[in-house]
Structures are given as C-alpha cells and as structure tokens.
Amino acid sequence: MRLDKFLKVSRLIKRRTLAKEVSDQGRITINGIQAKASTNVKVGDELTVRFGQRVVTVKIEKLQETTRKEEAAGMYTTIKDERIPEEF
C-alpha cells in the first residue's frame, strides 16, 4: 500500500493530498529512511511523522484498503509521541 493512502486510511492524516504534501516535504521516514508519498509500506514498518512541534512514531500493525473510524487506530501502534521544544 502507498504511504499516502495508508496515512489517510489510518487517519493519521485526514486527507490524502495533505499526506502527499507532508511526505514530499521530507517530514516522514520509514524505518529511518526518508520516504515519498509513493513509497510502499508493509506490516512491521516503523513510521516517523513530524507534525510542526510534534514527532509521532508508529508501527504498522495491519493494512486495509478501507476502514471505519472506530477501527482506524487498530492499524498502527503508537511507539512515541513527543513535543519538540521551540527554538528562538
């Protein structure tokens, strides 16, 4: 499954176009390697996503083409969710 589609289906990022923009800006890594929107993800991969002042690291548990809102969080396990202190 493509990275941008996984981010949308799992609801880590709300819209696929936004997921594409974030990955094209170099703010997502898969297993420590910078990823593009078209990069394929698989079960067991570790994603690190930088959202402004937050860095979220998740492990992919399962892949689904579509999912309901209640089941979306089951597609991944959050490993780390940390804030980056602002620099002046």
GIURBEL-V885843 format. One record per backbone hydrogen bond with DSSP energy under -0.5 kcal/mol. NH is the residue of the N-H (numbers start at 1). CO is the residue of the C=O. If there is no record, write none. Layout:
{{NH & CO} {NH & CO}}
//
This chain:
{{3 & 39} {4 & 37} {6 & 2} {7 & 3} {8 & 4} {9 & 5} {10 & 6} {11 & 8} {12 & 7} {13 & 7} {19 & 15} {20 & 16} {21 & 17} {22 & 18} {23 & 19} {24 & 20} {25 & 21} {26 & 23} {27 & 22} {29 & 48} {30 & 33} {31 & 29} {31 & 46} {33 & 30} {35 & 28} {39 & 36} {41 & 1} {44 & 60} {45 & 42} {47 & 45} {47 & 58} {48 & 29} {49 & 56} {50 & 27} {51 & 49} {51 & 54} {52 & 50} {54 & 51} {55 & 82} {56 & 49} {57 & 80} {58 & 47} {59 & 77} {60 & 45} {61 & 75} {62 & 75} {71 & 68} {72 & 68} {73 & 69} {74 & 71} {75 & 72} {76 & 73} {77 & 59} {79 & 57} {80 & 57} {82 & 55} {84 & 53} {85 & 83}}
//
